[in-house]
Amino acid sequence: MKKQEITLLAVEALEKLYPDAICSLSYTDAFQLLIATRLSAQCTDARVNMVTPALFAEFPNALSMGNAPLERVEELIKTCGLYKTKARDLIEIGKKITTDFGGRVPDTIEELTSLSGVGRKTANLVLGDVYGKPAVVTDTHFIRLCNRLGLVNTTEPKKVEDAMRKLLPPDKSNDFCHRAVLFGRDICTARKAYCERCPLAEFCPKNIQKK
């Protein structure tokens, strides 16, 4: 079976399994999603969602974040881990968005990745969820699933992104990435793949090899 066929079958199966493909981070606008995603590095989304309400209550936009006292930001995000680095990044993000982009979160990969601490994963998430552009968010669950399905043979995020952009329908790519995260937590986990209850088992190379 060709990679394109497997990809389309996986898209269809996960659509049925998870009809509501939504980001697990809580946010109300592009700035909040950008900040929440930066905080989620090496931290659970659940923890980030506990921290951001107080953070955004004090610093709701780029201008206020750019002028925030470093010590106060550190205090508010301390439980997210790596808080000193993240606090500096949040303030720098606020400053750059204010000075270079007129207070509006930019809508291109190049501009987003020019922000402090923002990589392609975060940039793609903002582009897909906020601006509705085709996006491939290379979360660890997504990378694992693509490898197990034989769609890629690398764990390097940029290579996975490039390969999957060629295979995924543009209008399905962003939602598929969200569903892959849910699937990776529920069934195709890092510790074990529960093939006996997997809706992708019939066409998954890993499962077929076991038969």
Protein Blocks (a to p, Z undefined) as FASTA:
>chain_A
ZZklmmmmmmmmmmmmmmpacdfbdcfbfklmmmmmmmmgopafklmmmmmmmmmmmmmb
fklmmmpcfklmmmmmmmngpklmmmmmmmmmmmmmmmmnnopacfbfklmmmpghiafk
lmmmmmmmmnopacdddbfklmmmmmmnopaccfbfklmmmmmmmmpcfklmmmmmmmmm
mmmmmmmcfkbccfklccklmmgmklmmmZZ
